[in-house]
Amino acid sequence: MSSTASPDLPRDRRGLGDDCYTTRMTLFAPPARDFDKDTTVYTVSRLNHDAKQLLELGLGRIWLEGEVSNFVRASSGHWYLTLKDERAQVRAAMFSQTNRRQAISPSNGMKVLARAQVSLYEPRGDYQLILEHLEHAGEGVLRQRFELLKSKLTQEGLFDAARKKPLPSWPRRIGVITSPTGAAIRDILHILNRRAPAVEVVVYPVAVQGEKAAPEIAKMIAIADQRHEVDVLIIARGGGSLEDLWAFNEEIVARAVSDCSLPTISGVGHEIDFTICDWVADCRAPTPSGAAEIATPDQATTLRTLVSLERRLTQAQHSLLKKWQLALHHLSTRLTREHPSAQLHAQHQRLDELSERLRVSVTIALQSTHWRWNDLKVRLQAHSPSTLLTHRRQQLERLESQLHSRMHQELKDRQHVLTSMGRTLHAVSPLATLERGYTIVQNERGQVLSSIEAVKDQTTLQLTMSDGTVTLKPVF
């Protein structure tokens, strides 16, 4: 990506002074007769394009330290500025999508360390830097030290979650290691007074900035741990640059926090600031105020919790009393039910009940025996020989009567069928036909002859009539 300062900016806001403007020069081409066929003729656009490629590919991304001047924040959100030192200066730009991620906002006179892409703005031929990252000058070395210490302590396990101590739910006394005159202690006291005014606060005064700050902080942590007069320890400081917060990135402070037996809360800087102390402490708060909120329960929330607990306790007592009343009533009922007189009455009643059941059982048993005796008597009479003989004789007589009736009926039916069949046979019999004057002609072998031609060949003929048979010789 490449760009440069906006060409529409006023003369005194383009990033260079009046004495730093680029002089526009007219280049005169040599006479045509001096050209040979291998000479390359550049256009201005091509020259600037190739120069840009050479800069971006040749130098690429670099780190640059310098002082900010002619800083402009354009309406588009882009930043335009000049980086300079005692003998030179260079224009630079940082686009809005990049500068909104920066932790610092540059101002004129600020010493910064920048990571940038060397480039060229082709329309004007201006050499420039496209900024990608900005931080205060000197932070680069500090950040290297920060990363080295962070890596070292990570390998030693000082940041492990298993080493973290739980914070007390209801601290009675809170220790605060911070500057007694800074804004951090005022914010902490304000939050504690609002959330938990009954909690005592012990302030351990230290310097929070400068060369002596880290030893003082480490020493005060050791003193607070030795005295063991607080339930939780807050290590706090307001926001600032990396140099301002550096005391909390020193190894001596990290070791002191790690060795402290008290639960610790680190509330150093603003929410975007991170220190070594934050990772070593048992809990990290985004701000000193946040540390005070984490260390104490909210008074209003506590009151609501107590009211809820009181309500639950009352309900539990009522429930328990009701349970005891039910138990007492149950025991009283059992006592009344199990009294000797009640037991005697119950036994008398049981005896009467058993006596009645015995009487009913005996009656039912006698009745059942009588019914069974009658049944056996009936069955014995039914199986007596005389009874069986009488029954068999009656059965024989009945069968004999049925046989005679069936035989008479069968003979009658057969006679009727025979008569009907005789009439039918007579109706179709040849004799009936002969009675009407017909004659049957047969040869000597008994074959019936039905034509003149059959008769001619016969020597004798037998004629059967209704009243007899006669033999004749045919004459032709």
SEMAR-658792 format. One record per residue (C-alpha): residue number from 1; chain; x, y, z. Coordinates in nm, 2 decimals, decimal comma, m for minus. Layout:
BEGIN
    nr   kette     east    north       up
   NUM       A        X        Y        Z
...
//
This chain:
BEGIN
    nr   kette     east    north       up
     1       A     0,00     0,00     0,00
     2       A     0,14     0,34    m0,08
     3       A     0,01     0,70    m0,04
     4       A     0,14     1,04     0,07
     5       A     0,02     1,36     0,23
     6       A    m0,30     1,49     0,08
     7       A    m0,23     1,73    m0,21
     8       A    m0,53     1,94    m0,10
     9       A    m0,37     2,05     0,23
    10       A    m0,27     2,41     0,28
    11       A     0,08     2,52     0,21
    12       A     0,18     2,55     0,57
    13       A     0,03     2,20     0,66
    14       A     0,18     1,97     0,40
    15       A     0,44     1,83     0,63
    16       A     0,74     2,04     0,52
    17       A     0,84     2,41     0,58
    18       A     0,86     2,67     0,30
    19       A     1,23     2,59     0,27
    20       A     1,17     2,22     0,22
    21       A     0,96     2,22    m0,09
    22       A     1,08     2,01    m0,38
    23       A     1,20     2,23    m0,67
    24       A     1,02     2,14    m0,99
    25       A     1,27     2,11    m1,27
    26       A     1,23     2,08    m1,65
    27       A     1,45     1,81    m1,81
    28       A     1,56     1,88    m2,16
    29       A     1,60     1,58    m2,38
    30       A     1,92     1,55    m2,58
    31       A     1,89     1,60    m2,96
    32       A     1,73     1,31    m3,14
    33       A     2,05     1,26    m3,34
    34       A     2,22     1,16    m3,01
    35       A     1,97     0,87    m2,95
    36       A     2,07     0,52    m3,05
    37       A     1,82     0,23    m3,10
    38       A     1,89     0,09    m2,75
    39       A     1,81     0,41    m2,55
    40       A     1,51     0,38    m2,32
    41       A     1,29     0,69    m2,30
    42       A     1,10     0,71    m1,96
    43       A     0,77     0,89    m1,90
    44       A     0,74     1,07    m1,57
    45       A     0,47     0,82    m1,46
    46       A     0,69     0,52    m1,55
    47       A     0,99     0,68    m1,37
    48       A     0,79     0,73    m1,05
    49       A     0,64     0,39    m1,07
    50       A     0,98     0,22    m1,11
    51       A     1,13     0,44    m0,84
    52       A     0,85     0,33    m0,61
    53       A     0,91    m0,03    m0,68
    54       A     1,28     0,01    m0,61
    55       A     1,21     0,17    m0,28
    56       A     0,95    m0,08    m0,16
    57       A     1,15    m0,38    m0,28
    58       A     1,49    m0,25    m0,19
    59       A     1,43    m0,11     0,16
    60       A     1,09    m0,27     0,24
    61       A     0,98    m0,24     0,60
    62       A     1,21    m0,06     0,84
    63       A     1,21     0,07     1,20
    64       A     1,27     0,44     1,23
    65       A     1,32     0,67     1,54
    66       A     1,24     1,04     1,51
    67       A     1,05     1,34     1,64
    68       A     0,69     1,42     1,52
    69       A     0,63     1,75     1,35
    70       A     0,36     1,90     1,13
    71       A     0,11     1,64     1,25
    72       A    m0,23     1,66     1,08
    73       A    m0,54     1,44     1,15
    74       A    m0,74     1,47     0,82
    75       A    m1,12     1,45     0,81
    76       A    m1,09     1,11     0,64
    77       A    m0,93     0,98     0,96
    78       A    m0,58     0,95     0,81
    79       A    m0,27     1,08     0,99
    80       A    m0,01     1,29     0,81
    81       A     0,31     1,39     0,98
    82       A     0,69     1,45     0,94
    83       A     0,96     1,25     1,12
    84       A     1,28     1,44     1,17
    85       A     1,61     1,45     1,36
    86       A     1,88     1,72     1,39
    87       A     1,98     1,70     1,02
    88       A     1,69     1,56     0,81
    89       A     1,32     1,49     0,78
    90       A     1,09     1,26     0,59
    91       A     0,71     1,27     0,52
    92       A     0,49     0,99     0,66
    93       A     0,13     0,88     0,66
    94       A    m0,08     0,64     0,86
    95       A    m0,42     0,54     0,73
    96       A    m0,73     0,53     0,94
    97       A    m0,77     0,15     0,94
    98       A    m0,42     0,13     1,09
    99       A    m0,41     0,42     1,32
   100       A    m0,73     0,33     1,51
   101       A    m0,54     0,02     1,64
   102       A    m0,26     0,23     1,79
   103       A    m0,21     0,27     2,16
   104       A    m0,07     0,62     2,13
   105       A    m0,19     0,93     1,95
   106       A     0,11     1,13     1,81
   107       A     0,16     1,50     1,88
   108       A     0,42     1,75     1,76
   109       A     0,75     1,72     1,95
   110       A     0,68     1,36     2,06
   111       A     0,97     1,11     2,02
   112       A     0,85     0,80     1,86
   113       A     0,97     0,46     1,72
   114       A     0,79     0,37     1,40
   115       A     0,76     0,06     1,18
   116       A     0,70     0,18     0,82
   117       A     0,71     0,08     0,45
   118       A     0,94     0,29     0,24
   119       A     0,74     0,41    m0,06
   120       A     0,68     0,70    m0,31
   121       A     0,37     0,90    m0,39
   122       A     0,36     0,86    m0,77
   123       A     0,14     1,16    m0,86
   124       A     0,39     1,41    m0,71
   125       A     0,70     1,20    m0,70
   126       A     0,73     1,25    m0,32
   127       A     0,94     1,01    m0,12
   128       A     0,74     0,90     0,19
   129       A     0,69     0,64     0,46
   130       A     0,36     0,44     0,51
   131       A     0,35     0,39     0,89
   132       A     0,22     0,06     1,03
   133       A     0,31     0,10     1,40
   134       A     0,39     0,38     1,65
   135       A     0,52     0,37     2,00
   136       A     0,71     0,60     2,23
   137       A     1,08     0,61     2,16
   138       A     1,27     0,39     2,40
   139       A     0,97     0,15     2,42
   140       A     1,14    m0,09     2,18
   141       A     1,42    m0,18     2,42
   142       A     1,18    m0,19     2,70
   143       A     0,95    m0,42     2,51
   144       A     1,24    m0,65     2,43
   145       A     1,32    m0,67     2,80
   146       A     0,95    m0,72     2,88
   147       A     0,92    m1,02     2,64
   148       A     1,25    m1,17     2,76
   149       A     1,14    m1,16     3,12
   150       A     0,79    m1,28     3,04
   151       A     0,94    m1,58     2,85
   152       A     1,17    m1,65     3,14
   153       A     0,90    m1,64     3,41
   154       A     0,67    m1,84     3,19
   155       A     0,92    m2,12     3,17
   156       A     0,96    m2,11     3,55
   157       A     0,59    m2,15     3,59
   158       A     0,52    m1,82     3,77
   159       A     0,21    m1,76     3,55
   160       A     0,06    m2,10     3,59
   161       A    m0,31    m2,10     3,70
   162       A    m0,23    m2,38     3,95
   163       A    m0,03    m2,14     4,15
   164       A    m0,31    m1,88     4,18
   165       A    m0,45    m1,84     4,53
   166       A    m0,83    m1,79     4,57
   167       A    m0,94    m1,45     4,69
   168       A    m1,13    m1,42     5,02
   169       A    m1,51    m1,38     4,98
   170       A    m1,55    m1,15     5,28
   171       A    m1,22    m0,97     5,36
   172       A    m1,21    m0,78     5,68
   173       A    m0,90    m0,58     5,60
   174       A    m0,74    m0,49     5,26
   175       A    m0,39    m0,38     5,20
   176       A    m0,30    m0,14     4,92
   177       A     0,05    m0,10     4,78
   178       A     0,05     0,23     4,59
   179       A     0,15     0,59     4,60
   180       A    m0,03     0,77     4,89
   181       A    m0,07     1,08     4,68
   182       A    m0,18     0,93     4,35
   183       A    m0,52     0,91     4,19
   184       A    m0,52     0,53     4,23
   185       A    m0,55     0,53     4,61
   186       A    m0,84     0,79     4,58
   187       A    m1,02     0,57     4,33
   188       A    m0,97     0,26     4,55
   189       A    m1,09     0,43     4,87
   190       A    m1,39     0,57     4,69
   191       A    m1,49     0,23     4,56
   192       A    m1,43     0,06     4,89
   193       A    m1,63     0,32     5,08
   194       A    m1,92     0,27     4,84
   195       A    m1,92    m0,11     4,83
   196       A    m1,79    m0,21     5,17
   197       A    m1,75     0,08     5,42
   198       A    m1,69    m0,16     5,71
   199       A    m1,37    m0,31     5,55
   200       A    m1,05    m0,16     5,69
   201       A    m0,78    m0,04     5,45
   202       A    m0,41    m0,05     5,52
   203       A    m0,20     0,16     5,28
   204       A     0,16     0,06     5,22
   205       A     0,31     0,38     5,06
   206       A     0,56     0,33     4,78
   207       A     0,69     0,52     4,47
   208       A     0,53     0,38     4,16
   209       A     0,76     0,54     3,90
   210       A     1,13     0,59     3,87
   211       A     1,45     0,39     3,95
   212       A     1,37     0,34     4,32
   213       A     1,01     0,23     4,26
   214       A     1,07    m0,14     4,19
   215       A     1,28    m0,21     4,50
   216       A     1,04    m0,02     4,72
   217       A     0,74    m0,21     4,58
   218       A     0,91    m0,55     4,63
   219       A     1,02    m0,45     4,98
   220       A     0,67    m0,34     5,08
   221       A     0,51    m0,66     4,94
   222       A     0,75    m0,86     5,17
   223       A     0,67    m0,64     5,47
   224       A     0,29    m0,68     5,41
   225       A     0,34    m1,06     5,38
   226       A     0,55    m1,07     5,69
   227       A     0,30    m0,86     5,90
   228       A     0,01    m1,06     5,77
   229       A    m0,24    m0,81     5,89
   230       A    m0,46    m0,80     5,58
   231       A    m0,67    m1,06     5,40
   232       A    m0,59    m0,96     5,05
   233       A    m0,32    m0,73     4,89
   234       A    m0,39    m0,48     4,61
   235       A    m0,09    m0,36     4,40
   236       A    m0,21    m0,05     4,21
   237       A    m0,10     0,24     3,99
   238       A    m0,28     0,47     3,75
   239       A    m0,23     0,46     3,37
   240       A     0,08     0,59     3,18
   241       A     0,33     0,50     2,92
   242       A     0,54     0,19     2,91
   243       A     0,82     0,38     3,08
   244       A     0,58     0,50     3,35
   245       A     0,46     0,15     3,43
   246       A     0,80    m0,01     3,40
   247       A     0,85    m0,06     3,78
   248       A     0,58    m0,33     3,76
   249       A     0,77    m0,51     3,49
   250       A     1,08    m0,56     3,69
   251       A     1,18    m0,91     3,79
   252       A     1,23    m0,81     4,16
   253       A     0,86    m0,71     4,18
   254       A     0,75    m1,03     4,00
   255       A     0,95    m1,24     4,24
   256       A     0,80    m1,06     4,54
   257       A     0,45    m1,11     4,42
   258       A     0,51    m1,47     4,35
   259       A     0,66    m1,53     4,70
   260       A     0,38    m1,35     4,88
   261       A     0,16    m1,59     5,07
   262       A    m0,13    m1,34     5,07
   263       A    m0,38    m1,34     4,78
   264       A    m0,28    m1,06     4,55
   265       A    m0,47    m0,84     4,30
   266       A    m0,28    m0,64     4,03
   267       A    m0,46    m0,32     3,93
   268       A    m0,19    m0,14     3,73
   269       A    m0,26     0,11     3,45
   270       A    m0,57     0,11     3,23
   271       A    m0,75    m0,18     3,07
   272       A    m0,53    m0,19     2,77
   273       A    m0,21    m0,20     2,98
   274       A    m0,05    m0,53     3,07
   275       A     0,24    m0,58     3,31
   276       A     0,44    m0,87     3,44
   277       A     0,29    m0,81     3,77
   278       A    m0,06    m0,87     3,62
   279       A     0,04    m1,22     3,51
   280       A     0,22    m1,32     3,84
   281       A    m0,06    m1,19     4,07
   282       A    m0,34    m1,42     4,17
   283       A    m0,59    m1,19     3,99
   284       A    m0,56    m0,91     3,74
   285       A    m0,79    m0,61     3,74
   286       A    m0,82    m0,37     3,45
   287       A    m0,79    m0,06     3,67
   288       A    m0,72     0,03     4,04
   289       A    m1,10     0,08     4,07
   290       A    m1,16    m0,26     3,92
   291       A    m0,92    m0,41     4,18
   292       A    m1,12    m0,26     4,46
   293       A    m1,44    m0,40     4,31
   294       A    m1,29    m0,75     4,27
   295       A    m1,15    m0,75     4,63
   296       A    m1,48    m0,67     4,80
   297       A    m1,84    m0,78     4,77
   298       A    m2,09    m0,51     4,68
   299       A    m2,28    m0,38     4,99
   300       A    m2,61    m0,36     4,81
   301       A    m2,56    m0,71     4,67
   302       A    m2,46    m0,83     5,01
   303       A    m2,77    m0,68     5,16
   304       A    m2,99    m0,84     4,90
   305       A    m2,81    m1,17     4,97
   306       A    m2,88    m1,14     5,34
   307       A    m3,24    m1,05     5,28
   308       A    m3,27    m1,36     5,06
   309       A    m3,10    m1,57     5,32
   310       A    m3,32    m1,44     5,59
   311       A    m3,63    m1,52     5,38
   312       A    m3,50    m1,87     5,31
   313       A    m3,42    m1,92     5,69
   314       A    m3,77    m1,81     5,78
   315       A    m3,92    m2,05     5,53
   316       A    m3,69    m2,32     5,65
   317       A    m3,80    m2,26     6,02
   318       A    m4,17    m2,26     5,92
   319       A    m4,12    m2,58     5,73
   320       A    m3,93    m2,74     6,02
   321       A    m4,20    m2,63     6,27
   322       A    m4,47    m2,77     6,05
   323       A    m4,28    m3,09     6,01
   324       A    m4,24    m3,12     6,39
   325       A    m4,61    m3,05     6,44
   326       A    m4,70    m3,32     6,20
   327       A    m4,46    m3,56     6,38
   328       A    m4,61    m3,46     6,72
   329       A    m4,96    m3,52     6,59
   330       A    m4,86    m3,85     6,44
   331       A    m4,70    m3,96     6,77
   332       A    m5,00    m3,85     6,97
   333       A    m5,23    m4,05     6,73
   334       A    m5,01    m4,35     6,77
   335       A    m5,01    m4,31     7,15
   336       A    m5,39    m4,30     7,15
   337       A    m5,42    m4,59     6,92
   338       A    m5,17    m4,81     7,11
   339       A    m5,31    m4,74     7,46
   340       A    m5,38    m5,06     7,66
   341       A    m5,76    m4,99     7,68
   342       A    m5,76    m4,93     7,31
   343       A    m5,57    m5,25     7,26
   344       A    m5,81    m5,44     7,47
   345       A    m6,11    m5,30     7,29
   346       A    m5,94    m5,38     6,96
   347       A    m5,87    m5,74     7,08
   348       A    m6,24    m5,78     7,20
   349       A    m6,35    m5,66     6,86
   350       A    m6,11    m5,89     6,69
   351       A    m6,23    m6,18     6,91
   352       A    m6,60    m6,11     6,82
   353       A    m6,50    m6,08     6,46
   354       A    m6,32    m6,42     6,47
   355       A    m6,61    m6,58     6,65
   356       A    m6,86    m6,46     6,39
   357       A    m6,63    m6,58     6,11
   358       A    m6,60    m6,92     6,29
   359       A    m6,98    m6,95     6,31
   360       A    m7,03    m6,86     5,95
   361       A    m6,75    m7,10     5,84
   362       A    m6,91    m7,39     6,04
   363       A    m7,25    m7,31     5,90
   364       A    m7,12    m7,29     5,55
   365       A    m6,92    m7,61     5,60
   366       A    m7,23    m7,80     5,73
   367       A    m7,45    m7,67     5,45
   368       A    m7,18    m7,77     5,20
   369       A    m7,16    m8,12     5,35
   370       A    m7,54    m8,15     5,33
   371       A    m7,55    m8,04     4,97
   372       A    m7,27    m8,29     4,89
   373       A    m7,46    m8,58     5,06
   374       A    m7,78    m8,50     4,86
   375       A    m7,57    m8,49     4,55
   376       A    m7,41    m8,82     4,62
   377       A    m7,76    m8,97     4,71
   378       A    m7,90    m8,85     4,37
   379       A    m7,59    m8,98     4,19
   380       A    m7,62    m9,32     4,37
   381       A    m7,99    m9,35     4,28
   382       A    m7,91    m9,26     3,92
   383       A    m7,65    m9,54     3,91
   384       A    m7,87    m9,81     4,09
   385       A    m7,91   m10,14     3,88
   386       A    m8,29   m10,13     3,90
   387       A    m8,29    m9,77     3,79
   388       A    m8,05    m9,86     3,51
   389       A    m8,26   m10,17     3,41
   390       A    m8,58    m9,97     3,40
   391       A    m8,40    m9,70     3,20
   392       A    m8,26    m9,95     2,95
   393       A    m8,60   m10,13     2,91
   394       A    m8,77    m9,80     2,84
   395       A    m8,49    m9,72     2,59
   396       A    m8,53   m10,06     2,42
   397       A    m8,91   m10,02     2,39
   398       A    m8,86    m9,68     2,24
   399       A    m8,60    m9,81     1,99
   400       A    m8,83   m10,10     1,90
   401       A    m9,12    m9,87     1,83
   402       A    m8,89    m9,65     1,63
   403       A    m8,76    m9,96     1,43
   404       A    m9,12   m10,08     1,34
   405       A    m9,22    m9,73     1,24
   406       A    m8,91    m9,69     1,03
   407       A    m8,95   m10,03     0,87
   408       A    m9,31    m9,97     0,78
   409       A    m9,23    m9,63     0,64
   410       A    m8,93    m9,77     0,44
   411       A    m9,15   m10,05     0,29
   412       A    m9,41    m9,80     0,20
   413       A    m9,15    m9,58     0,04
   414       A    m8,99    m9,87    m0,15
   415       A    m9,33    m9,99    m0,28
   416       A    m9,41    m9,64    m0,40
   417       A    m9,08    m9,61    m0,58
   418       A    m9,13    m9,97    m0,74
   419       A    m9,47    m9,88    m0,86
   420       A    m9,34    m9,55    m1,01
   421       A    m9,05    m9,73    m1,17
   422       A    m9,29   m10,00    m1,31
   423       A    m9,51    m9,75    m1,47
   424       A    m9,21    m9,57    m1,61
   425       A    m9,06    m9,90    m1,74
   426       A    m9,39   m10,01    m1,89
   427       A    m9,41    m9,67    m2,06
   428       A    m9,08    m9,72    m2,24
   429       A    m9,11   m10,10    m2,28
   430       A    m9,13   m10,25    m2,63
   431       A    m9,43   m10,46    m2,52
   432       A    m9,63   m10,14    m2,48
   433       A    m9,54   m10,06    m2,84
   434       A    m9,63   m10,41    m2,96
   435       A    m9,97   m10,37    m2,79
   436       A   m10,03   m10,08    m3,02
   437       A    m9,99   m10,32    m3,33
   438       A    m9,62   m10,30    m3,39
   439       A    m9,40   m10,61    m3,46
   440       A    m9,03   m10,67    m3,40
   441       A    m8,85   m10,85    m3,69
   442       A    m8,54   m11,05    m3,61
   443       A    m8,31   m11,29    m3,80
   444       A    m8,23   m11,63    m3,69
   445       A    m7,94   m11,49    m3,48
   446       A    m8,17   m11,26    m3,29
   447       A    m8,06   m10,94    m3,47
   448       A    m8,33   m10,68    m3,52
   449       A    m8,39   m10,60    m3,89
   450       A    m8,51   m10,26    m3,97
   451       A    m8,50   m10,25    m4,36
   452       A    m8,62   m10,45    m4,67
   453       A    m8,26   m10,50    m4,79
   454       A    m8,17   m10,68    m4,46
   455       A    m8,48   m10,91    m4,50
   456       A    m8,39   m11,02    m4,85
   457       A    m8,08   m11,20    m4,74
   458       A    m8,26   m11,40    m4,46
   459       A    m8,39   m11,75    m4,50
   460       A    m8,61   m11,73    m4,19
   461       A    m8,76   m11,44    m3,99
   462       A    m8,88   m11,43    m3,63
   463       A    m9,17   m11,19    m3,56
   464       A    m9,24   m11,08    m3,21
   465       A    m9,59   m10,95    m3,13
   466       A    m9,77   m10,85    m2,81
   467       A    m9,90   m11,19    m2,74
   468       A    m9,62   m11,42    m2,88
   469       A    m9,35   m11,50    m3,14
   470       A    m9,39   m11,66    m3,49
   471       A    m9,12   m11,78    m3,74
   472       A    m9,17   m11,71    m4,11
   473       A    m8,99   m11,76    m4,44
   474       A    m8,97   m11,45    m4,65
   475       A    m9,11   m11,48    m5,01
   476       A    m9,01   m11,22    m5,28
//
